Amino acid sequence: MSVAEKLVDYEVLKREPDVVVAELRPFVFANAGVKAIRELMLELAVTGKLTERLHDDDSAAADLDEIAAARQTLAVSLGVRIKTAKQADARTRHADWPCEWATTSVGNLGVFLGGGTPSKQNPAYWEGDIPWVSPKDMKRPYIEDAIDHVSAEGVENSSAKMIPRDSVLMVIRGMILDHSFPVAVSERDLTINQDMKALVLAMPASREFVLLVFQAFKRRVLSLVQRSSHGTCRLPIDDVANLAFPLPPLAEQKRIVSKVDRLMGICDRLESERRETLSLTDRSRRSVLASLTSSRDAAELASSWRRLSDHFEILHDRPETLADLRQTILALAVQGKLVTQDPDEEEIVLPEIKSRHVRPINNDETPFCVPPNWRWYRLGQMAEFLNGDRGKNYPNRSEYVADGIPFINTGHIDPDGTLSQSRMNYITRDKFNTLRSGKIIPGDLVYCLRGATIGKTAVVEPLIEGAVASSLVIIRLSSWLSQRYAYLYLKSPLGMELIKRFDNGSAQPNLGAKSLEEYVVPTPPHAEQHRIVAKVDRLLAQCDRVAEQLRQRQATTEQLLTATIHRILEVAQ
């Protein structure tokens, strides 16, 4: 029996849930694999594919009559007027669910109530014990409490309304609707804010099934979302009210909910297995990589390399795991553990520090020992730093032109350390000539000094001229430090750690050019710098190839999962 047939065979699901786990386990490590499996279970459940019709079930059409009468009574008790949503003939078979089920509309299940916010000017309104539910509370399927609370006086003196327990709460406004539809059931009387609606059910006994259908209909609901010109998302409640809704007999609703609970438990086990496996793999990978950087001699280093090689496919099973390996390669590079040292190569000896702006290096500033013919120097001994012109001539957006002299900002720095030509801004030659500083020449690096992108670095080639924005500094290297080695050093774990050490501690990460002067640099002989760069380039290229292979493998798994889901739905028809 295929996985598709097992999933839609009620008896198999009832007797052998572990078989289902075994059949679906290969898909767990696909991107959103368990999420896709959960969505499949919900779709099968609310379209009647997971339960049998029983002869002693009451008529679903009779339930519709009971709901309609209860809805009228509910409206009177709540003091609201109601209008009947679009109603399909309950006896007409809907294409998506069994003919024995009735079809109604969401709005006919109960009464929609809106929310509001008591005035913040009156502290007494916010000192009560009534949960005031807002979108930030909608992170679980059943709501018993909220972050904020209001008083009965606050509700009475605002547009907020008391929402009875067993109501279905939903977010109808906010950016979260761009990708999610938060929906939950109230477990007690409460109130909501104006970004939400509550569907007070005429038949509260159906609350779990109604919640389940809304979860299954996520994509349909999100297709109704309207977006304003500035990006705000809004869900028209009338459109939600008019959605066709499947209504099995109440007894079958209970069986469906029970079956879904059981299957979601299986998905929870799958998710737990996934987390445990990934956690174990991550710990093992970090341990092996740490043994490389902490090795004390060539023998230990060789042993650690063998461990990594022997278990490479297990330790690096996803594209994102290659990031740790890339950082380890850079760490080994600047520690002198990546290439063999040549004792005949002369170490770089710089003149004694005489500038009062550059301090001698203390022992506690060097985080590791370097090979015998390496030296520690400050970056300020081997480079000068040029800020952009921050005066009255600083270019603004209105002065950008389609073609001219590059004006570089942090957004132009790509992850591979190059400058994007397609996103580049340009200024005129005349504007460029008015700038008094911050002009690049070949061989420079540009380095981001502030914000979320602090530490982003790029070589300026193939550009031969240009100017930098105020968020960047130009690092102009002396002949003692190769451009590529300096770049690898700044992107290495040591370079990243120095950012934390010299960050000024303000709310926005920020460095000054003088802080860069203080950076300590492990400096190999010049010829070795070039060998290190060549070795790193080869290894990182291998990482790129492996990452691409892993992405292709993930895509294949995801395609197989999609095909299996389609097959399941075909078998279920």
C-alpha positions in Angstrom: 0.0 0.0 0.0 1.4 3.4 -1.0 1.8 6.3 1.5 -1.1 8.0 -0.3 -3.4 5.0 0.2 -2.3 4.6 3.9 -3.0 8.3 4.6 -6.6 8.1 3.3 -7.4 4.7 4.7 -9.3 5.3 7.9 -8.4 2.0 9.4 -4.7 2.3 8.8 -4.7 5.8 10.4 -6.7 4.4 13.3 -4.7 1.2 13.9 -1.2 2.1 12.8 -0.3 5.8 13.3 3.3 4.8 13.6 3.2 3.5 10.0 2.2 7.0 8.9 5.2 8.4 10.8 7.5 6.0 9.1 6.1 6.7 5.7 6.4 10.5 6.1 9.8 10.6 7.9 11.8 11.1 4.6 10.1 14.4 4.1 10.7 15.8 7.6 13.9 17.5 6.6 12.6 19.2 3.5 12.0 23.0 4.0 8.7 23.3 5.8 8.2 19.6 5.5 6.3 19.0 8.7 4.3 22.2 8.0 3.2 20.9 4.6 2.2 17.6 6.2 0.1 19.4 8.8 -1.6 21.4 6.1 -2.3 18.2 4.2 -3.9 16.6 7.3 -6.1 19.6 7.8 -7.2 19.7 4.1 -8.1 16.0 4.2 -9.9 16.5 7.5 -12.2 19.4 6.5 -13.1 17.8 3.2 -14.2 14.6 4.8 -11.4 12.3 3.7 -10.3 11.1 7.1 -13.6 10.0 8.6 -16.5 7.7 7.7 -20.1 8.7 7.4 -22.2 6.9 10.1 -25.9 6.1 9.6 -26.9 7.2 13.1 -25.4 10.7 12.7 -28.0 13.5 12.8 -28.8 15.4 9.6 -26.4 18.2 8.9 -29.3 20.1 7.3 -31.2 19.9 10.6 -28.1 21.4 12.3 -28.3 24.4 9.9 -31.9 25.1 11.0 -30.8 24.9 14.7 -27.9 27.3 14.1 -30.1 29.8 12.2 -32.6 29.9 15.1 -29.8 30.2 17.7 -28.1 32.9 15.7 -31.3 35.1 15.8 -31.5 34.6 19.6 -27.8 35.4 20.0 -28.2 38.6 18.0 -31.0 39.8 20.3 -28.9 39.0 23.4 -25.9 40.9 22.1 -28.0 43.8 20.9 -26.8 43.7 17.3 -28.4 43.5 13.9 -27.5 40.7 11.7 -27.7 40.1 8.0 -27.7 36.7 6.3 -24.5 35.9 4.5 -24.7 34.3 1.1 -26.3 30.9 1.7 -25.8 27.9 -0.6 -28.6 25.3 -0.7 -27.8 22.9 2.2 -29.0 20.0 0.0 -26.7 20.9 -2.9 -23.5 18.8 -2.9 -20.4 21.0 -2.7 -17.5 19.9 -4.9 -15.0 19.9 -2.0 -16.7 17.9 0.6 -19.2 14.9 1.0 -22.7 15.2 -0.2 -23.9 14.2 3.2 -22.5 17.4 4.7 -24.4 20.7 4.6 -22.9 23.9 3.1 -23.3 27.3 4.7 -21.4 30.5 4.9 -19.0 31.6 7.7 -21.2 34.6 8.6 -24.2 32.3 9.2 -22.4 30.4 11.9 -22.9 33.2 14.4 -22.4 37.0 14.9 -19.3 39.0 14.2 -18.3 41.6 16.9 -15.5 44.1 16.6 -13.0 45.5 19.1 -11.8 48.8 20.4 -9.3 50.4 22.7 -10.2 52.2 26.0 -8.6 55.6 26.4 -5.0 55.5 27.6 -5.6 58.8 29.3 -7.6 57.1 32.0 -5.3 54.7 34.0 -8.3 53.2 35.7 -9.4 51.7 32.3 -6.2 49.7 32.3 -6.2 48.3 35.8 -8.9 45.6 35.5 -8.7 41.9 35.0 -10.5 41.5 31.6 -8.0 40.2 29.0 -7.7 42.7 26.1 -6.6 40.6 23.3 -4.6 42.1 20.4 -2.7 40.5 17.5 0.4 40.1 19.7 -1.5 37.6 21.8 -2.6 35.4 18.9 0.2 32.9 19.1 -1.7 29.9 20.3 -5.0 28.2 19.3 -6.8 28.8 22.6 -6.7 32.1 24.4 -7.1 32.2 28.2 -5.3 35.5 28.9 -3.6 38.4 27.3 -0.6 40.7 27.9 -2.9 43.7 28.6 -6.0 43.9 30.8 -8.8 46.4 31.0 -11.6 47.2 33.5 -15.3 46.8 33.0 -15.5 50.6 33.1 -12.9 50.8 30.3 -15.0 48.5 28.1 -18.2 50.4 28.8 -16.7 53.7 27.9 -15.1 52.6 24.6 -15.9 50.8 21.4 -14.6 47.6 22.9 -17.1 44.9 23.5 -17.2 41.8 25.8 -16.6 38.7 23.8 -18.2 35.5 25.2 -16.0 32.4 25.7 -16.1 29.8 22.9 -15.9 32.6 20.3 -13.5 32.4 17.3 -11.0 35.3 17.4 -9.2 36.4 14.2 -6.8 39.2 13.1 -8.2 41.4 10.4 -5.6 44.1 10.1 -1.9 44.2 10.3 1.3 43.3 8.4 1.1 39.7 9.7 -1.7 39.1 7.2 0.9 39.3 4.5 1.8 35.7 5.3 -0.3 34.4 8.3 -3.9 34.3 9.4 -3.9 34.2 13.3 -7.1 32.6 14.6 -7.9 31.2 18.0 -10.8 30.2 20.3 -11.5 32.2 23.5 -11.5 30.1 26.6 -13.1 32.8 28.8 -15.0 36.1 28.4 -12.7 38.8 27.2 -12.4 41.8 24.9 -10.4 42.5 21.7 -8.8 45.5 20.0 -9.8 47.1 16.7 -7.4 45.0 14.7 -9.5 41.9 15.4 -12.9 40.5 15.0 -14.7 37.8 17.0 -17.2 35.3 15.6 -19.5 34.5 18.4 -20.8 31.1 17.5 -24.5 30.2 17.6 -23.5 26.6 18.2 -20.5 26.8 20.7 -20.2 23.0 20.6 -18.7 23.4 17.1 -15.9 25.7 18.2 -13.0 23.1 17.7 -14.3 22.2 14.2 -14.7 25.8 13.2 -11.2 26.6 14.4 -9.9 23.6 12.4 -11.6 24.8 9.2 -10.2 28.3 9.5 -6.7 26.8 10.0 -7.2 24.6 6.9 -8.6 27.6 4.9 -5.6 29.8 5.6 -4.7 30.2 2.0 -8.3 31.0 1.0 -8.6 33.6 3.7 -5.3 35.2 2.9 -6.4 35.5 -0.8 -9.0 38.0 0.4 -6.5 40.3 2.0 -6.3 43.8 0.6 -3.1 45.9 0.7 -2.9 49.6 0.8 -0.4 51.7 -1.1 1.8 51.9 2.0 1.7 48.2 2.6 -0.9 47.8 5.4 -2.9 44.6 5.1 -6.7 44.5 5.7 -9.1 41.5 5.7 -12.6 42.6 4.7 -14.9 40.8 7.1 -17.8 40.7 4.7 -15.7 38.6 2.3 -14.8 36.3 5.2 -18.5 36.0 6.1 -19.4 35.0 2.6 -16.8 32.1 2.4 -18.5 28.7 1.8 -18.2 26.6 4.9 -18.5 22.8 5.3 -20.9 21.6 8.0 -20.8 17.9 8.9 -23.2 16.5 11.5 -22.0 17.5 15.0 -21.1 14.0 15.9 -18.8 13.7 12.8 -17.3 17.1 13.7 -16.2 15.6 17.0 -14.7 12.6 15.2 -12.8 14.8 12.8 -11.4 16.9 15.6 -10.3 13.8 17.5 -8.7 12.4 14.4 -6.8 15.6 13.7 -5.6 15.8 17.3 -4.2 12.3 16.9 -2.5 13.2 13.6 -1.2 16.5 14.8 0.4 14.5 17.7 2.1 12.4 15.0 3.3 15.6 13.4 4.5 16.8 16.8 6.6 13.7 17.1 8.0 14.2 13.6 8.9 17.8 14.5 10.5 16.7 17.8 12.6 14.1 16.0 13.7 16.7 13.5 14.7 19.2 16.2 16.6 16.6 18.2 18.4 15.3 15.1 19.3 18.9 14.0 20.4 19.8 17.5 22.7 16.7 17.8 24.1 17.4 14.3 24.8 21.0 15.1 26.5 20.2 18.4 28.7 17.6 16.7 29.6 19.9 13.9 30.5 22.7 16.2 32.6 20.3 18.3 34.6 19.1 15.2 35.1 22.6 13.9 36.2 23.9 17.3 38.8 21.1 17.5 40.3 22.4 14.2 40.8 26.0 15.5 41.9 24.9 18.9 44.5 22.2 17.7 47.9 22.7 19.3 50.1 21.1 16.7 50.1 19.6 13.2 49.1 16.1 14.5 46.0 17.4 16.3 45.0 19.5 13.3 45.4 16.5 10.9 43.3 14.3 13.2 40.5 16.9 13.3 40.6 17.3 9.5 40.1 13.5 9.3 37.1 13.6 11.6 35.6 16.3 9.5 36.3 14.5 6.3 35.0 11.1 7.5 31.6 12.6 8.7 31.3 15.5 6.3 27.9 14.5 4.7 26.4 13.9 8.1 27.7 17.2 9.7 26.9 19.3 6.6 23.5 18.1 5.5 21.9 21.5 4.7 23.2 24.5 2.8 23.1 26.8 5.9 25.5 24.5 7.8 28.3 25.5 5.4 28.4 29.0 7.1 30.1 27.5 10.1 32.7 25.8 7.9 33.4 29.0 6.0 34.1 30.8 9.3 36.3 28.0 10.5 38.3 28.2 7.3 38.8 31.9 7.8 39.8 31.3 11.5 42.4 28.8 10.4 43.7 31.1 7.8 44.5 34.0 10.2 45.9 31.6 12.8 48.5 30.2 10.4 47.0 26.7 10.3 45.8 26.5 6.7 49.1 26.5 4.8 52.6 25.3 5.6 55.1 28.0 6.8 58.3 28.5 5.0 61.1 29.2 7.5 63.1 30.9 4.8 60.5 33.6 4.3 61.3 36.8 6.1 58.8 38.1 8.6 57.4 41.5 8.2 59.2 44.0 10.5 57.6 47.4 10.8 59.2 50.5 12.3 58.7 51.0 16.0 55.5 52.7 16.9 56.1 56.4 17.4 52.7 57.8 16.8 50.8 58.7 20.0 47.6 57.6 18.2 48.7 54.0 17.9 49.3 52.1 21.1 51.7 49.1 21.6 50.0 45.8 21.6 49.5 44.1 25.0 49.6 40.4 25.5 45.9 40.2 26.5 44.9 41.7 23.1 46.3 38.7 21.1 43.7 35.9 21.3 46.1 33.1 20.0 49.7 32.3 19.3 50.9 32.8 15.8 53.7 30.9 13.9 57.3 31.9 14.5 57.7 34.1 11.4 54.4 35.9 12.0 54.0 39.2 13.9 51.1 41.0 15.5 50.5 44.6 14.4 47.8 47.1 14.6 45.8 47.8 11.5 46.7 51.5 11.9 50.4 50.6 11.4 49.6 49.1 7.9 46.8 51.2 6.6 45.3 54.7 6.6 41.6 55.4 6.9 39.6 57.9 4.8 36.1 59.0 5.7 33.6 60.3 3.2 33.0 64.0 2.8 30.3 64.7 5.4 30.1 68.4 4.8 27.8 70.6 2.7 28.8 68.9 -0.5 27.6 65.5 0.6 25.4 64.1 -2.3 21.7 63.7 -1.8 19.4 61.4 -3.7 18.1 64.2 -6.0 21.7 64.5 -7.3 22.0 60.9 -8.4 22.3 60.4 -12.2 21.9 57.4 -14.5 25.6 57.2 -15.4 28.6 58.9 -13.9 31.0 58.4 -11.0 30.1 55.6 -8.5 28.8 56.8 -5.1 29.1 53.8 -2.9 27.0 53.0 0.2 26.7 49.8 2.4 23.7 48.6 0.3 26.1 48.1 -2.7 28.3 45.6 -0.8 27.4 42.0 -1.8 28.0 39.0 0.6 31.0 37.9 -1.5 32.9 41.1 -0.9 32.3 42.7 -4.2 30.4 45.9 -5.1 27.1 45.5 -7.0 27.2 47.3 -10.3 23.5 46.9 -10.9 22.5 48.6 -7.6 25.2 51.3 -7.8 24.3 55.0 -7.4 26.1 57.6 -9.6 26.9 61.3 -9.3 28.2 63.7 -12.0 31.9 64.4 -12.5 31.3 68.0 -11.3 29.7 66.8 -8.1 32.5 64.3 -7.5 35.1 67.1 -7.9 33.5 69.1 -5.1 34.0 66.3 -2.6 37.1 66.9 -0.4 37.6 63.3 0.8 36.4 59.7 0.7 37.6 58.9 -2.9 38.7 55.4 -3.7 41.6 54.1 -5.7 42.4 50.6 -6.9 43.6 48.4 -4.0 41.3 49.9 -1.4 38.8 48.2 0.8 35.5 49.8 1.9 34.2 49.0 5.3 30.8 49.7 7.0 31.1 51.6 10.3 27.5 51.6 11.6 24.1 50.0 11.7 22.9 46.5 11.2 25.4 46.0 8.4 28.4 47.0 10.5 31.5 45.2 9.3 30.4 44.6 5.7 33.6 44.8 3.6 34.3 44.9 -0.1 37.3 45.3 -2.4 36.7 48.2 -4.8 37.8 46.5 -8.0 36.9 46.6 -10.8 36.1 50.3 -10.0 39.0 52.6 -10.5 37.4 55.7 -9.0 34.4 56.6 -6.9 33.4 58.1 -3.6 31.9 56.6 -0.4 28.9 57.5 1.7 29.2 58.6 5.3 28.4 55.1 6.6 31.6 53.7 5.0 35.3 54.2 5.5 38.1 53.6 3.0 40.9 51.3 4.2 44.0 52.2 2.1 46.5 49.5 2.7 50.3 49.7 2.7 52.5 47.3 0.8 52.9 45.1 3.9 49.3 43.8 3.8 47.7 42.3 0.7 44.2 43.5 -0.1 42.7 40.0 -0.2 44.4 38.9 3.1 43.2 42.0 4.8 39.7 41.3 3.5 39.7 37.7 4.8 41.0 38.9 8.2 38.2 41.5 8.5 35.6 38.8 7.7 37.2 36.2 10.0 35.9 35.4 13.5 38.7 37.6 14.9 37.6 40.5 12.7 34.0 40.1 13.8 35.0 39.8 17.5 36.9 43.1 17.2 33.7 44.9 16.1 32.1 43.8 19.4 35.2 45.0 21.4 35.3 48.4 19.9 31.6 49.1 19.4 30.7 52.3 21.3 27.7 50.6 23.0 25.0 52.9 21.7 21.6 51.6 20.6 22.9 51.5 17.0 26.2 49.6 16.5 28.8 52.2 15.6 32.6 52.3 15.0 35.0 55.1 14.3 37.9 55.1 12.0 40.2 55.4 15.1 38.7 52.2 16.4 39.9 50.4 13.2 43.4 51.7 13.8 43.4 49.7 17.1 42.5 46.3 15.5 45.2 43.7 16.0 46.2 41.8 12.9 48.1 38.5 12.8 50.6 39.3 10.0 52.4 36.5 8.0 55.2 37.1 5.5 54.0 38.6 2.3 54.4 35.5 0.2 52.5 33.4 2.8 49.6 35.9 2.7 49.2 35.1 -1.0 49.3 31.3 -0.4 46.7 31.7 2.3 44.4 33.7 0.0 44.8 31.1 -2.7 44.0 28.2 -0.3 41.0 30.0 1.2 39.6 30.8 -2.3 39.9 27.1 -3.3 38.2 25.9 -0.1 35.4 28.5 -0.2 34.7 27.6 -3.8 34.4 23.9 -2.7 31.9 25.1 0.0 29.9 26.9 -2.7 29.8 23.8 -4.8 28.7 21.6 -1.8 26.0 24.2 -0.9 24.6 24.1 -4.4 24.5 20.3 -4.3 22.6 20.4 -1.0 20.2 23.0 -2.4 19.5 20.8 -5.3 19.0 17.8 -3.0 16.5 19.8 -0.9 14.7 20.9 -4.0 14.3 17.3 -5.1 13.0 16.3 -1.7 10.5 19.2 -1.8 9.3 18.2 -5.3 8.8 14.6 -4.1 6.8 15.8 -1.1 4.7 18.0 -3.4 4.1 15.1 -5.7 3.2 12.8 -2.9 0.7 15.3 -1.5 -0.9 15.7 -4.9 -1.1 11.9 -5.2 -2.7 11.7 -1.7 -5.3 14.2 -2.7 -6.0 12.3 -6.0 -6.4 9.0 -4.1 -8.7 10.8 -1.6 -11.2 11.9 -4.3 
